Structure formats: C-alpha cells, structure tokens
Amino acid sequence: MAKKSSLDKSAWPTYRRLLGYSLPHWKVMVLALIATAALAAVDTAFAALIKPLLDRAFVQQNQAYIRWVPFYIVGLFLLRGLSSFASIYGMAWVARRVVKDMRARVFNKLLDLPSRYYDRINSASLVSRLTYFVEQIAEATTTVLTSTLKDTLTVIFYVSYMFYLNWRLTTFAFVVLPFIALIINYVTKRFRRISSRIQDSITNVTEAVDEAVLGQRIVKVYNAQDFEREHFDRVNENNRWLSMKVVATRAGSSALIQFIAAWAVAAIVYFATQPSVLQQMTPGTFAAFMLAMLSLMQPIKSMGGVNEKLQRGITAGVELFKVLDEPAEIADGQRPLAQARGALEFRDLRFRYEGQARDALRGVNLRIEPGQTVAFVGKSGSGKSTLLAMLPRFYDPDSGSIMLDGHDLREYPLRDLRRQMALVDQQVRLFNNSIAENIAYGLDPLPDEAKIIDAAKRAHAWEFIEQQPQGLQTLVGQNGAKLSGGQRQRLAIARALLKDAPILILDEATSALDTESERMIQDALERLVEGRTTLVIAHRLSTIQHADLIVVMQDGAVAETGTHDALLARDGLYAALYRMQFSDEQGET
C-alpha cells in the first residue's frame, strides 16, 4: 500500500518531467498535434455529412447537391489520409528521439555511478531499464499525447455537433458520464499497480536469462537444465499472468462502459422516437445525431488504452529517474596531476561495505615509496582487494585518507588520478571488439600498430595473436569468449603495459596462467615494474619473494610488513602461509 501511495503522489511530477524529454522536438510535435486535430475534425465532418445527405439527397432529391457529394467524400478521405500520416509519422519520429535521448542519458549516468551503486543492483535490472522501461516512456510522452488530443477533440467536436442538432437529447445523453468517469478512475489506479509489478517481472525474466547464459557451463556440468527451466517457467508465467490481468482490466472496463452507454442509447432512441419529438426532427437530423453519439464510443473506449500506456510510462519513469537521480562519483578535485611520482601513504584507513556488519578495512597505516614493488598477502577476505580498490577511488574511505605524492587522492580530478594507474585484476574484462582495440582500450589518441604489437610481445600475447585469422583485427567475442583464460589475461597485461602508467595494480594478475605462461609473464612484469610503483596481490607466494615490501593483512588490518626473508625469520603469519603453501605444492608434485 505504501508503494501505491508513493506512486500516486509522484504521478504528475513524474509525467511532467517525462514530457521534458519531448519538448526539444516541439516543432515536430506541434505539426503532429495540428495534424491530429485535423484528423479529429475530419472524423466529425463525416458524421456531419449524414444530415444533408439524407435530407437534401434522399428526401429533397437535390441534384446539384448530389453531384458535389462524391467530391466532398473524396476530399475528406484525402485530408484524413494526409492528417493521419503526419500525425503518426511525426509522433513516431519524436518517440524514437525520446528513446535515443533517454537511453543515452541513462547509459551515460551508469558510466558515472560509483562502485557502491553496482554492489547493490544486478545487471539484469539495468538492462531492463535501458530496453523495456525506456520504450514505455516513449509511448507515454508521444503516443499518449496524440491519442489524448485526438480522442478529446473528437469527443468535443461530436458533442458540440450533437448540441447543435438537439440540445435536449444531448443533455439527456450526459447522464451516463459520471458512471463512465468512475470506471476510468478505478481502471487508472489498477493499471498503475499492475504496471509496476509487470516491470518487476520483466527484470526477473531478464535476470533468469542472464544467469543461465553466463553460467551455462556450470548449468551443464551440474545437470541443472531442469532447475533453470523450472525457474524460468515461474518468472515467465508470472509475467504472462500479470499481462493478462492488464488485458482483463482493459477488456472488462471497455465492456462495462459500452454496456452503460447502450442503456443511454436505448433510452435516447426511445425518447427521440416519441411523436412530439419526431415532429421537430428530420430523418437526417436523427440519423446524424445517432451516428455522432455512437461514434463517441470509440474515443471513449480508446481512452482506456491510452490510460494504460500512460500508467506504464509513469511507472517506468519513476524507475528510470531513480537511476538518473543517483549521485555520481565525486570527481571535483582541483589539484592538477600530469605525472605522479608514485609515493603512496595510507593513513588510518577505515571502510565498510554497505549493509555489512563489520569493517572491511580497520585502521590501515602504510607508506610506499616511489618505484617500490609492494605485495599484499593474506587469507581471502582479509581486505587486500578492497585496499587496492581505494587507489583508483572505486570507493572512498569512511574515515582516514590515502595520500599520493603528499596530497589526498580526493584533491585530484578523478580523470587525472586514474590516468596515473593501470589495472590488471583477477576478473579480466575484455570487450567485443578487436584484439588491437582491447589492448589500446581507453587511450586517446590511439597508438600506432607498432606500439600495440610491442606491448603484445612483452606480455607474451603476440604468439597466439599471430595465429588468429585476422591477427590484431580479430574480434574476441563477448568478454573474450573466443580466447582461453590465459590468453585473456595476457591481453589485459598487454593493455596495462601499453598504458605505461606510473602506478601499476596487479590483483591476481597471473591467476589464470599455466606455469610456463606465468614464468613468461613474470619476466615481462619484472621489466615493467622498473621505475614504477607496483602493488601486487598474488596467491602464489613464490611469485612475490623479490618484492621490496610484503604486507600481510588479516581481518582488514595490516598484521605484518617486511621483506620475504625478514618475514620468514619472524616466523609469524607470513611464515605460516608460506609453509602451508609450500607443503601443498610439494604434495601436488
């Protein structure tokens, strides 16, 4: 009930805001609305043709009038065709512009939202907003306007003509209007409630497909196809059921309105056929009046369909504006940063993920000199990845600070700060572009091919790139689906090499490589880290023995620091981890 109340209160402000996306195209909208008004007038003109046609052509048999009637009819149809085309095409043009503009706004907003936002929302929800939801608001801001204008003007023109023909009969016909208004009010509220639930169900359908497709290997190896089918059937059936509720509401309200109107028509026919009334009406007047009154049914019926689209659009608008109103990343630092030296300092750093009961980082203090290679080790959940995620400001600390070259990270413009860093993490992300575009991703201007090849060679990726059907121009597929895990990771390392940033972040950068490939990458990384501040998270402790500093983390805090030999001599946490891993490797051999 709370959700319904909130939605009711936000309906008009939401719709007014939605209309703002149509206003930049007001010239085309005005032309389309003028054409719509002409269309409504032409429809009324057809009804107005009945009275003189019967009275002058059939009763009076006026030959001069009869000769002009065909031209009049053809002219009306021509005007109606032109008006209909201009109305439909004009509003469709505006609608597609609204879809394009709104999708661009939402997509651009998604690029600027902080990582905290993505921690609490799933990708399927965002996809449904960019596809299904945006289509709903396009109809609400364009089709609804033309349909409402046409139906309203048609009603006004018909009613005015009916008053012109016989004001007493017209007044009698208006007895049914309060009943129709009550039905439309009920239907409006019901459409809005169901629309909200339908949009939730669309998100559930998208999410079910997304999980089954991305996890298809797990689905197959665990023979979970039946489970996924049943899950999809449930969400799919829920969407069908809600859609049928909309159809039932629409059909039921339309039938009820027509039933009420039928009583009004029957009463009017009875009243109009009384001898005292018949003496004051010609056959043409009576026929024209009945045609106009019956023609009112169509625009009144259409208003129910328009109302459905309006309520869907408003509900979709509420969800889209939630995304657009989310605060973007804070990127307003004013201190310019052309080239960092790479001196880093963590000062009493504390951070807690949203909705968690305990801190992920607890009072971290650490100083890193320019050009040092620092390795972070510890059990899963100890805070290693969270700490390094603070450097590019994927997250900002709840308290404490991170200093780069003596200044808080938040003092630098976000783009300048991130230009100083290259990242290779354990979740390699490639884009459905060519190999060359993935290696040179984000660089402006794009480097020449020789530099891309050089980076690929240093990452030991060139050997498999040469074997691809189109070399550097080979498309890698969605997230590098056409490549092996090790090949994807080597491309990510080549991307970091090409960026040539003063700070390098390696989060399990060699985790997907076999032993031979890992040795090659280690050779490349040893050359790469020279003169750069390098922060490494490595599962295999043997790969970080030569680091300048090893930081052992436990429960979100720094437990030990020192070189490999010094930490072994201390016989603390690091020594225990090293012995455990060494014994495991010995056991595997």
C-alpha angles and dihedrals in degrees: 000000000000091000091052093050092049091050093050092053093048096046101095098037088047093050092045088053091048091053088057088072090060097047097079086066094047095131093061090041092053092051090048092048092049088052089049091052089050089051091054091048092050092052089054090047090060090057090046089055092065097069098055091036093059098034100041102027104035104023102031094024092216103187095195090056092044091056092055097046097082092051090048091052094047090048091052092050091048092050091046092051093050093045092048093050094047092047097047097040095043095052092042088055091052091044093055090047089052090050091049094046095045094047090050091050094049093044092048089049091052089055090054099045119109123250090251088069093056090049090067104037132059125231093239090063091053092047092052090050092053094047118024099022095050091052089055094055091048090061092044094053099042117014091041091054096051094042092047092047093046094046093044094047091044090054091046093048094046094045091047090051091048090052088050091053099043123344094191094058091044093053090050090052091056091069089088096054098088090055092050091048091054091052093049091049092052092046091050093057093044094049091052093051094048093043091059091052092046091055090051089051091051088055090051092051091049091048093050091052092044093052094046094048098044092043096041094126093053090045091054100043091050092043089235097147092113091050091051091046091053092047092050092045090056096051092039092051091048089054091049092048093051091047090052090051087058090049091048092050092047095046094042094050091046092051092047093049091050091048091053090045090050090061089051091050092048092050092048092049089051092047094044093051094058111117093241091055096041090059089062097046132069120216089251092053093050093046092047091048093050092046092050092047093048090045088059089070094071098056091042090051091046091055088068091057091044090050090053092054091046093053092047090050094049092049091048090046091056090055095044093049089053087063095042092049094051110114112255125226113292103249103156101115113143104198109102117229118192101161124000122216089214103239108151132187130180112204118197090317117194129178138164127189116237112272095013123126098216137042119265089205122032118193099320114190119181139144124208123189123219112277095015122137108221123186123202118206136172143111121303110284095025092121103258098128092039091054093051091045086064093065098069086037096246079147131017119220120257087223137355124038146251116227125206115191089343099310133096113260089235091065091067125077107258094237092051091049095050091046086069094059139070120193134201111173135175093260100065112203119200126174129229092259135097123298089250092053091050093051093046093040115155096002116134119221096028113242120240121264094258091063092047091051091048091053090047091052093048089051090049089240098116093079093066095033090061089056094055116105093245100022113216090000094060113122111236098205127230107337090347094300091162092059134069121250092257092048091051091051093049090053089052089052090048088053090054092046092052093050088059094199123176092235121053123193117195114183106183087324094169098038095110096048129099119236095266094047091045091056090052092048092048089056090051092046092050089059092042098053094058108116093002133102103242126192114193133189109190131174093199107066091199089072095059102043091111095050116128090231134013118203117199113203129197128176093348096309137095107259101173140002132189144091122304094260094043093051092048089051090051089057093212134124095317092051090050091050091047094050092047093051093043092053091048091052091047089051092051091053 
